[in-house]
């Protein structure tokens, strides 16, 4: 064999390097153009703090809604295979692949003032969801719920049913078994799902701006603030982008044991 012939491993380094460059260079550009000397002032402005507050509140609300609605759904999906479960799983996955702006249009048609559900809500209860803080949470929940459901379902499917059977043999009822045996054992999957749902809700843009609008102090979250600032104050847009990168990096750090095992 010719010693000068490149090995398969060395040939693999070319596409690997290109892929790493594609992922890293935008971040390098962001860091290189960041207004470091004025970063604190940019981030301390009232508009930024309002957007940060709204983002944290709406993403936390979406994560909690994903937990309340998603855990029973994940439990049902994990209990077998059937055409009904396949159809519901399709609905769960759909927001992950659908363009978010299309989701915003769909939310308007369902929960808007003239929507299928929105019109009766406003007529009977005087409740209008579009262009409101509740609308931000609803849009964020729609896009983040699948991340929690799929993570929780994966944990439930990996759960060994013999542990539940052992608890039942000792006299524990179904609810006590689920609360004291199943939940603690799938807790890592639930935590990961909550973090993913929270991060996805924090970064939501398309569905939010379409369904809830871009009203400062009311519906303008951090991603919308970046979009708005990019047209008038690029340095502010860069500062906000760095803030979102830092939050995303923190989420990855918290998920390090799940996604980045050592050894």
KOLMAR-614951 format. One line per field, with one value per residue (C-alpha): residue number from 1; chain; residue in one letter; z, y, x. Coordinates in nm, 4 decimals. Each point is the difference from the previous one (the first is absolute). Layout:
N
seq <- (NUM | ...)
mol <- (A | ...)
type <- (A | ...)
Z <- (Z | ...)
Y <- (Y | ...)
X <- (X | ...)
***
This chain:
263
seq <- (1 | 2 | 3 | 4 | 5 | 6 | 7 | 8 | 9 | 10 | 11 | 12 | 13 | 14 | 15 | 16 | 17 | 18 | 19 | 20 | 21 | 22 | 23 | 24 | 25 | 26 | 27 | 28 | 29 | 30 | 31 | 32 | 33 | 34 | 35 | 36 | 37 | 38 | 39 | 40 | 41 | 42 | 43 | 44 | 45 | 46 | 47 | 48 | 49 | 50 | 51 | 52 | 53 | 54 | 55 | 56 | 57 | 58 | 59 | 60 | 61 | 62 | 63 | 64 | 65 | 66 | 67 | 68 | 69 | 70 | 71 | 72 | 73 | 74 | 75 | 76 | 77 | 78 | 79 | 80 | 81 | 82 | 83 | 84 | 85 | 86 | 87 | 88 | 89 | 90 | 91 | 92 | 93 | 94 | 95 | 96 | 97 | 98 | 99 | 100 | 101 | 102 | 103 | 104 | 105 | 106 | 107 | 108 | 109 | 110 | 111 | 112 | 113 | 114 | 115 | 116 | 117 | 118 | 119 | 120 | 121 | 122 | 123 | 124 | 125 | 126 | 127 | 128 | 129 | 130 | 131 | 132 | 133 | 134 | 135 | 136 | 137 | 138 | 139 | 140 | 141 | 142 | 143 | 144 | 145 | 146 | 147 | 148 | 149 | 150 | 151 | 152 | 153 | 154 | 155 | 156 | 157 | 158 | 159 | 160 | 161 | 162 | 163 | 164 | 165 | 166 | 167 | 168 | 169 | 170 | 171 | 172 | 173 | 174 | 175 | 176 | 177 | 178 | 179 | 180 | 181 | 182 | 183 | 184 | 185 | 186 | 187 | 188 | 189 | 190 | 191 | 192 | 193 | 194 | 195 | 196 | 197 | 198 | 199 | 200 | 201 | 202 | 203 | 204 | 205 | 206 | 207 | 208 | 209 | 210 | 211 | 212 | 213 | 214 | 215 | 216 | 217 | 218 | 219 | 220 | 221 | 222 | 223 | 224 | 225 | 226 | 227 | 228 | 229 | 230 | 231 | 232 | 233 | 234 | 235 | 236 | 237 | 238 | 239 | 240 | 241 | 242 | 243 | 244 | 245 | 246 | 247 | 248 | 249 | 250 | 251 | 252 | 253 | 254 | 255 | 256 | 257 | 258 | 259 | 260 | 261 | 262 | 263)
mol <- (A | A | A | A | A | A | A | A | A | A | A | A | A | A | A | A | A | A | A | A | A | A | A | A | A | A | A | A | A | A | A | A | A | A | A | A | A | A | A | A | A | A | A | A | A | A | A | A | A | A | A | A | A | A | A | A | A | A | A | A | A | A | A | A | A | A | A | A | A | A | A | A | A | A | A | A | A | A | A | A | A | A | A | A | A | A | A | A | A | A | A | A | A | A | A | A | A | A | A | A | A | A | A | A | A | A | A | A | A | A | A | A | A | A | A | A | A | A | A | A | A | A | A | A | A | A | A | A | A | A | A | A | A | A | A | A | A | A | A | A | A | A | A | A | A | A | A | A | A | A | A | A | A | A | A | A | A | A | A | A | A | A | A | A | A | A | A | A | A | A | A | A | A | A | A | A | A | A | A | A | A | A | A | A | A | A | A | A | A | A | A | A | A | A | A | A | A | A | A | A | A | A | A | A | A | A | A | A | A | A | A | A | A | A | A | A | A | A | A | A | A | A | A | A | A | A | A | A | A | A | A | A | A | A | A | A | A | A | A | A | A | A | A | A | A | A | A | A | A | A | A | A | A | A | A | A | A | A | A | A | A | A | A)
type <- (X | X | X | X | X | X | X | X | X | X | X | X | X | X | X | X | X | X | X | X | X | X | X | X | X | X | X | X | X | X | X | X | X | X | X | X | X | X | X | X | X | X | X | X | X | X | X | X | X | X | X | X | X | X | X | X | X | X | X | X | X | X | X | X | X | X | X | X | X | X | X | X | X | X | X | X | X | X | X | X | X | X | X | X | X | X | X | X | X | X | X | X | X | X | X | X | X | X | X | X | X | X | X | X | X | X | X | X | X | X | X | X | X | X | X | X | X | X | X | X | X | X | X | X | X | X | X | X | X | X | X | X | X | X | X | X | X | X | X | X | X | X | X | X | X | X | X | X | X | X | X | X | X | X | X | X | X | X | X | X | X | X | X | X | X | X | X | X | X | X | X | X | X | X | X | X | X | X | X | X | X | X | X | X | X | X | X | X | X | X | X | X | X | X | X | X | X | X | X | X | X | X | X | X | X | X | X | X | X | X | X | X | X | X | X | X | X | X | X | X | X | X | X | X | X | X | X | X | X | X | X | X | X | X | X | X | X | X | X | X | X | X | X | X | X | X | X | X | X | X | X | X | X | X | X | X | X | X | X | X | X | X | X)
Z <- (0.0000 | -0.0867 | 0.3264 | -0.1636 | -0.0779 | 0.2373 | 0.2475 | 0.0311 | 0.3336 | -0.1489 | -0.2889 | 0.2558 | 0.1567 | -0.3034 | 0.0320 | 0.3794 | -0.0181 | -0.2383 | 0.2247 | 0.3095 | -0.1864 | -0.1142 | 0.3588 | 0.1647 | -0.2379 | 0.0611 | 0.3737 | -0.0635 | -0.2056 | 0.2790 | 0.2605 | -0.2244 | -0.0660 | 0.3552 | 0.1614 | 0.3095 | 0.1488 | -0.0228 | 0.0556 | 0.3569 | -0.0954 | -0.2940 | 0.2147 | 0.2858 | -0.2072 | 0.0957 | -0.3291 | 0.0355 | 0.3615 | -0.0970 | -0.2807 | 0.2324 | 0.2674 | -0.2511 | -0.1545 | 0.3338 | 0.1146 | -0.3284 | -0.0441 | 0.3601 | -0.0478 | -0.3194 | 0.1734 | 0.2860 | -0.2468 | -0.1882 | 0.3251 | 0.0960 | -0.3473 | -0.1269 | 0.2801 | -0.0280 | -0.3792 | 0.0162 | 0.2423 | -0.2369 | -0.3023 | 0.1797 | 0.0884 | -0.3367 | -0.3734 | -0.1863 | -0.2932 | 0.2479 | 0.1734 | -0.3351 | -0.1049 | 0.3273 | -0.0198 | -0.3469 | 0.1481 | 0.2738 | -0.2439 | -0.2543 | 0.1787 | -0.0023 | -0.3811 | -0.0934 | -0.0647 | 0.3182 | -0.1997 | -0.1373 | 0.3575 | 0.0772 | -0.2844 | 0.1205 | 0.3541 | -0.1323 | -0.1885 | 0.3089 | 0.2867 | -0.1770 | 0.0509 | -0.2968 | 0.0600 | 0.0575 | 0.3752 | 0.0346 | -0.1072 | 0.2633 | 0.2640 | -0.0662 | -0.0330 | 0.3164 | 0.2269 | -0.1567 | -0.0375 | -0.2929 | -0.0322 | -0.3054 | 0.0641 | 0.3729 | 0.2535 | 0.0159 | -0.3766 | 0.0359 | 0.2459 | -0.2261 | -0.3043 | 0.2013 | 0.1413 | -0.3475 | -0.1222 | 0.3214 | 0.1097 | -0.2464 | 0.1514 | 0.3442 | -0.1198 | -0.2036 | 0.2793 | 0.2620 | -0.2276 | -0.0583 | 0.3752 | 0.0529 | -0.2749 | 0.1538 | 0.3432 | 0.1097 | 0.0865 | 0.2465 | 0.2503 | -0.0201 | 0.0287 | 0.3123 | 0.1571 | -0.0870 | 0.1588 | 0.3226 | -0.0018 | -0.1713 | -0.2178 | -0.3557 | 0.1025 | 0.2885 | -0.2235 | -0.2642 | 0.2557 | 0.2098 | -0.2511 | -0.3609 | 0.0368 | 0.1943 | -0.2506 | -0.3059 | 0.1696 | -0.2198 | -0.3141 | 0.1491 | 0.0955 | -0.3453 | -0.1611 | 0.2156 | -0.0810 | -0.3721 | 0.0069 | 0.1924 | -0.2397 | -0.3064 | 0.1408 | 0.0804 | -0.3592 | -0.1666 | -0.2657 | -0.2949 | 0.1779 | 0.2606 | -0.2390 | -0.2198 | 0.2778 | 0.2819 | -0.1900 | 0.0929 | 0.2615 | 0.2260 | 0.3637 | -0.0860 | -0.2573 | -0.1066 | 0.1207 | -0.0378 | -0.3525 | -0.1154 | 0.1647 | -0.2004 | -0.3201 | 0.0817 | 0.1080 | -0.3091 | -0.2139 | 0.2180 | 0.2493 | -0.1214 | 0.3108 | 0.2185 | -0.2215 | 0.0430 | 0.3779 | 0.0212 | -0.2207 | 0.2346 | 0.2920 | -0.1745 | -0.0882 | 0.3648 | 0.1154 | -0.2599 | 0.1112 | 0.3596 | -0.1052 | -0.1743 | 0.3127 | 0.2100 | -0.2499 | -0.0168 | 0.1734 | -0.2468 | -0.3269 | 0.0722 | 0.2045 | 0.0853 | -0.0538)
Y <- (0.0000 | 0.3470 | 0.1756 | 0.3351 | -0.0947 | 0.1884 | -0.2170 | -0.0056 | 0.1815 | 0.2876 | 0.0305 | 0.0203 | 0.3050 | 0.2140 | -0.0143 | 0.0019 | 0.3212 | 0.1575 | -0.0944 | 0.1384 | 0.3202 | 0.0389 | -0.0313 | 0.2055 | 0.2898 | 0.1753 | -0.0069 | 0.1272 | 0.2857 | 0.0815 | 0.0065 | 0.2028 | 0.2713 | 0.0160 | 0.3473 | -0.1300 | 0.3432 | 0.0994 | -0.3438 | 0.0622 | 0.3275 | -0.1638 | -0.2826 | 0.2289 | 0.2054 | -0.0044 | -0.1559 | -0.2868 | -0.0658 | 0.0001 | -0.2479 | -0.2183 | 0.0015 | -0.0886 | -0.2736 | -0.1626 | 0.0165 | -0.1281 | -0.2786 | -0.1116 | 0.0028 | -0.2012 | -0.2527 | -0.0427 | -0.0370 | -0.2593 | -0.1923 | 0.0064 | -0.0887 | -0.2008 | -0.2499 | -0.1680 | 0.0049 | -0.1576 | -0.2636 | -0.0900 | -0.0106 | -0.2284 | -0.2610 | -0.1713 | 0.0390 | 0.0612 | 0.2073 | 0.2557 | 0.0342 | 0.0273 | 0.2796 | 0.1874 | -0.0411 | 0.1535 | 0.3007 | 0.0200 | -0.0017 | 0.2326 | 0.3298 | -0.1063 | -0.0169 | 0.2575 | 0.3559 | 0.1956 | 0.2799 | -0.2586 | -0.0986 | 0.3642 | 0.0190 | -0.3226 | 0.1379 | 0.3150 | -0.2050 | -0.2085 | 0.2513 | 0.3364 | 0.2304 | -0.1622 | -0.3437 | -0.3315 | 0.0156 | 0.3670 | 0.1389 | -0.1934 | 0.0831 | 0.3714 | -0.0110 | -0.2009 | 0.0919 | 0.3215 | -0.1705 | 0.0985 | -0.1859 | 0.1564 | 0.2926 | -0.0687 | -0.1522 | -0.3088 | -0.0274 | -0.0028 | -0.2901 | -0.1864 | 0.0373 | -0.1031 | -0.3028 | -0.1114 | -0.0151 | -0.1292 | -0.2696 | -0.2616 | 0.0230 | -0.0873 | -0.2726 | -0.1830 | 0.0199 | -0.1205 | -0.2791 | -0.1185 | -0.0183 | -0.1885 | -0.2502 | -0.0615 | -0.0547 | -0.3645 | -0.1053 | -0.2569 | 0.2803 | 0.0994 | -0.3653 | -0.0379 | 0.3060 | -0.1334 | -0.3359 | 0.1855 | 0.1566 | 0.3333 | 0.1213 | 0.1312 | 0.3665 | -0.0656 | -0.2191 | 0.2708 | 0.2716 | -0.1814 | -0.2362 | 0.1065 | 0.3773 | -0.0111 | -0.2447 | 0.2074 | 0.3302 | 0.0560 | -0.0242 | 0.2374 | 0.2532 | -0.0192 | 0.0403 | 0.3028 | 0.1657 | -0.0668 | 0.1301 | 0.3094 | 0.0697 | -0.0527 | 0.2347 | 0.2592 | -0.0020 | -0.0022 | 0.2669 | -0.0857 | -0.1202 | 0.2756 | 0.2922 | -0.1364 | -0.0818 | 0.2376 | 0.2863 | 0.2061 | 0.2438 | 0.1448 | -0.0879 | -0.2315 | -0.2630 | 0.0966 | -0.2846 | -0.0106 | -0.1509 | 0.2632 | 0.2686 | -0.1241 | 0.0216 | 0.3515 | 0.1275 | -0.1407 | 0.2642 | 0.3025 | -0.0899 | -0.2843 | 0.0165 | -0.0619 | -0.2953 | -0.1478 | 0.0502 | -0.1701 | -0.2829 | -0.0543 | -0.0153 | -0.2701 | -0.1915 | 0.0112 | -0.1300 | -0.2778 | -0.0959 | -0.0160 | -0.2385 | -0.2233 | 0.0082 | -0.1161 | -0.2815 | -0.0988 | -0.3382 | -0.0964 | 0.1152 | 0.0247 | -0.3064 | -0.0179 | -0.3227)
X <- (0.0000 | 0.1285 | 0.0829 | -0.0705 | -0.3603 | -0.2328 | -0.1864 | -0.3759 | 0.0301 | 0.1993 | -0.2454 | -0.2801 | 0.1637 | -0.0865 | -0.3817 | 0.0340 | 0.2004 | -0.2484 | -0.2916 | 0.1731 | 0.0853 | -0.3600 | -0.1203 | 0.2718 | 0.0643 | -0.3357 | 0.0716 | 0.3517 | -0.1443 | -0.2448 | 0.2758 | 0.2321 | -0.2600 | -0.1352 | 0.0129 | 0.1765 | 0.0706 | -0.3673 | -0.1517 | -0.1145 | -0.1690 | -0.1745 | -0.1322 | -0.1060 | -0.2434 | -0.3651 | -0.1139 | 0.2471 | -0.0976 | -0.3682 | 0.0682 | 0.2097 | -0.2693 | -0.2695 | 0.2143 | 0.0745 | -0.3621 | -0.1447 | 0.2559 | -0.0468 | -0.3772 | 0.0380 | 0.2269 | -0.2483 | -0.2877 | 0.2062 | 0.0483 | -0.3674 | -0.1276 | 0.2955 | 0.0593 | -0.3441 | 0.0366 | 0.3467 | -0.1296 | -0.2843 | 0.2299 | 0.2455 | -0.2621 | -0.0132 | -0.0325 | -0.3236 | -0.1263 | -0.1356 | 0.3349 | 0.1774 | -0.2355 | 0.0457 | 0.3777 | -0.0142 | -0.1792 | 0.2629 | 0.2922 | -0.1611 | 0.0871 | 0.3664 | 0.0158 | -0.2612 | 0.1224 | -0.0851 | -0.1653 | -0.2444 | -0.0703 | -0.0726 | -0.2499 | -0.1632 | -0.0206 | -0.1670 | -0.2574 | -0.0696 | 0.0312 | -0.0282 | -0.2954 | -0.1736 | 0.1528 | -0.1698 | 0.0663 | 0.0924 | -0.3372 | -0.2004 | 0.2640 | -0.0362 | -0.3778 | -0.0634 | 0.2913 | 0.1320 | 0.3374 | 0.2235 | 0.3303 | 0.1709 | 0.2366 | 0.0092 | 0.2363 | -0.2192 | 0.0326 | 0.3800 | -0.0233 | -0.2427 | 0.2254 | 0.3060 | -0.1820 | -0.1075 | 0.3591 | 0.1614 | -0.2466 | 0.1366 | 0.3491 | -0.1299 | -0.2360 | 0.2636 | 0.2562 | -0.2484 | -0.1255 | 0.3569 | 0.0531 | -0.3252 | 0.0798 | 0.3438 | -0.1551 | 0.0145 | -0.3580 | 0.1325 | 0.0586 | -0.3660 | -0.1027 | 0.2136 | -0.1626 | -0.3449 | 0.0839 | 0.0774 | -0.3461 | 0.0604 | -0.2849 | 0.0481 | 0.0193 | 0.2404 | 0.2153 | 0.0141 | 0.0752 | 0.2596 | 0.1626 | -0.0560 | 0.0384 | 0.3302 | 0.1488 | -0.0971 | 0.0884 | 0.3117 | -0.2145 | -0.2563 | 0.2663 | 0.1537 | -0.3413 | -0.0815 | 0.3319 | -0.0432 | -0.3580 | 0.1114 | 0.2881 | -0.2182 | -0.2635 | 0.2652 | 0.1252 | -0.3412 | -0.0495 | -0.2251 | -0.3130 | 0.0294 | 0.0297 | -0.2799 | -0.2446 | 0.0945 | 0.1636 | 0.3042 | -0.1275 | 0.2686 | -0.0575 | -0.2890 | 0.0998 | 0.3544 | 0.2210 | 0.3794 | 0.0005 | -0.2495 | 0.2113 | 0.3008 | -0.2037 | -0.1189 | 0.3422 | 0.1708 | -0.1724 | 0.0779 | 0.2762 | 0.2241 | 0.2200 | -0.3035 | -0.0982 | 0.3472 | -0.0122 | -0.3391 | 0.1247 | 0.2938 | -0.2411 | -0.2039 | 0.3174 | 0.1059 | -0.3399 | 0.0107 | 0.3509 | -0.1249 | -0.2790 | 0.2543 | 0.2160 | -0.2947 | -0.0614 | 0.3666 | -0.0475 | -0.2709 | 0.1574 | 0.3705 | 0.1001 | 0.3693 | 0.1913)
***
